[in-house]
Amino acid sequence: MPDACFDIIVIGGGIVGLSTAMEATRRFPHLRLLVLEKEREIASHQSSHNSGVIHSGIYYKPGSLKARMCVEGAAAMVDFCRAHGIRHEICGKLIVATDESELPRLEELHRRGVANGISGLAVLNREQLLEIEPSCSGIRAVHVPGTGITEYRSVSRKYADLIFAQGGQVLTGSKVIGLKKFGSEIVVETDHGAIGGTYVINCAGLHSDQISRMSGRQKDVMIVPFRGEYYELSPSSEHFVRGLIYPVPDPRFPFLGVHFTRRVTGGVEAGPNAVLAFSREGYRMSQISPEDLLGMLSFPGFWRMGAKYWRTGLSEFYRSLSKGAFVRALQKLLPNLTSSDLKPGGSGVRAQAVRRDGTLVDDFQFAHGENMLHVNNVPSPAATASIPIGKAIMQMAEEQFGIQAKLAPAER
């Protein structure tokens, strides 16, 4: 028998799970809600191991979930930070083309940004981009003035505060180890006991596919972890960067390339690269999980992905091992940067969903089961878009599960 019972259980105390739970307590205040988080603290992984950028939505295909939710989410995130006194800054961003071959892709980014409704975009020539970032190389750039920065761990904590204030609960240090269906109830087995729930929402991030398989779903998509490693500019070198400086990304990959990000808490990050991690929580190369590694090696999509992108993977791995190679990549944007300007920084692990055919899942992806909703893929800009993502998930839950919302007429 379960030790406790709830109407809604959200698995995963990252920023998406917390936003979902926050919306659930607002939309369904009459229901008992619980967030389960396996770590001792909420937002311990992707939600706090990121650059803190409030993305604009310029990169994403017009009409995609990513595009719509990012543009809406950026405005909602700025409003949320203002309303709750969370540190943030609208610093703007340059996306810089360093040679002629990148100009068509830069023009396409500008077209996407306009189509996605991003205001204030401007294509700059070399003289104009130097007025914004005097140390930057480049022949042309797109200026995105509305891009901002914040600290998403603080945002996540405020989400949790609001969940508690609205009657929900957050239980940390409770790892989900199994799911069982008993009639109309789902029993969520944790390493500290069993908990019953009528509806379960899987927002487990790096472990979302494992939770999905516990519920009996087929292994059509697998989370493959990629580690992003950063350097930091030394204090004496921070003057090189005024805001955010990004390269023109390679459209084949969902990664943005090495770039420079000023942090709202101080300092400037440089990076990241994108290397395969040997553990879902492999923040260092030495962290290896035999279970995670065996799971990847036994998944056909992993080998098909590797066959397509092995050259890029080797290049990223070499840059991970060689500071000189990392510096040369950064010098495409800041030519006067030297190795002495950089010191080792942090790292993060991205949960990248890969299909059985080896293709990388680019857009947000959700799946339904009996009284369960699985958030299969919500990579960057998930933190930026977390408020509309949470609303969309609970709208899906309301429609899929037939839950009746109890909102004031004005809210509906």
Residue, then its C-alpha position, 0 to 999 in steps of 0.5 A: m500500500p502507498d505511504a501517501c496519496f496525491d492527485i497529481i505527482v510531478i516527477g522531477g524538480g528541475i525548472v520545467g517540473l517546478s513550472t508545471a507544478m506551479e501551474a497545476t496548483r494555480r489551475f487545480p487548487h482543489l487537487r493534492l500535488l506533489v513534486l518528487e526530486k531525487e536530489r537533496e536540492i531542487a534544480s540540481h542539474q540542467s536548471s542550474h548548470n547553464s549560462g543563464v541566458i534569456h533566449s529571444g527565439i531567433y534560432y528556431k523554425p517559425g511555427s515550431l513549439k520551440a519558437r512560439m514558447c521561447v518568444e512567449g517565455a522570454a517576455a514571461m521570464v522578464d516579467f516574472c523576474r521583475a515581479h519577484g525581485i530576481r536579478h536579471e539584465i537585458c544586455g543584448k546579443l550579437i550573432v556574428a558572421t566571421d566569413e562570407s560563407e556564413l552570411p546566408r545562414l546569418e540572413e536566414l537567422h534574421r528571417r526566422g527572427v522576424a517571422n517569430g515576431i522578435s522586435g528590434l532585430a538589426v543586421l549590422n555591418r562591421e563598423q556597426l557591430l564594433e560600436i557594440e562589441p569593440s573587441c569582436s571580429g566579424i564582417r556582419a552581425v545580427h543584433v538581438p537587443g532584447t536578449g537577457i540574462t538571469e540566474y535560473r536556480s533563483v527562478s526555480r526556487k521562487y517557483a518552489d516557493l509559489i508551489f508551497a504557498q499554493g498548497g503543493q508539496v515538494l519532496t527532495g531526496s526521493k528517487v523514483i525506482g518503479l511505477k505500477k498501475f493498480g486500477s485507477e491509481i499509479v503507485v510511484e515507488t521511490d527509494h524511501g517508500a511508495i506514493g500513490g497518484t491519480y495522474v503522473i507527469n514525467c519531467a525527469g529531464l536527463h532521466s525522462d526516458q528511464i521513467s518513461r520505460m518504467s511506465g511500459r513505453q517502448k524505447d523509441v527515444m533515448i536521452v544521450p547526455f552531452r557535456g558542455e565545458y566552459y572557460e571563464l575570462s580572467p577579471s582583467s580580460e572581462h572588458f573584451v565582452r560587453g554583452l553576449i557574443y555568439p557565432v552563426p550556428d551550424p544548422r545540422f546540430p542543436f548546439l550554438g557553438v562556442h560563445f561568450t556570455r556575461r553572467v548576471t552574477g558577475g564574470v564572463e563564460a566562454g564556451p561550451n563545447a559539446v562532447l559525449a558524456f559517459s554518465r547522465e550526470g557526467y560533469r567531468m570526463s572522469q565520471i563514468s556510469p557503466e549503466d548509462l554507458l551500456g544503455m547508450l551502447s545498446f541503443p541502435g540510435f546511438w550508433r546511427m548518430g555516431a555514424k553521421y556525426w563522428r567527425t564533429g564528435l572527434s573535433e569536439f573531443y579534441r577541443s575538450l582535451s586541448k586548451g589551445a584548440f579551444v582558444r583558437a575556436l574562441q579567437k574567431l570571435l575575439p582575435n586578441l584573446t590569448s590562453s592567459d585570458l582564460k581560466p577553467g570554468g564550470s560545465g553542464v550536461r544537456a539531455q539530448a533525445v535521440r531517435r532509433d534512426g539516429t536523428l536528434v530530436d530538435d523540437f520539444q516533444f511530449a507523449h501521453g500514456e494512461n493517466m501519465l504525461h511524458v515530457n520527452n525532450v525539452p532542451s534549451p531554451a527550456a529554462t527561458a520558456s519554462i512558464p509557457i511550457g508549464k502552462a502547455i503541459m497542464q493544458m495537455a493534462e487537463e485535456q488528456f486526463g479530463i481534469q476540471a480546472k477551478l479558475a476564476p472566470a477572468e483567468r479562464 
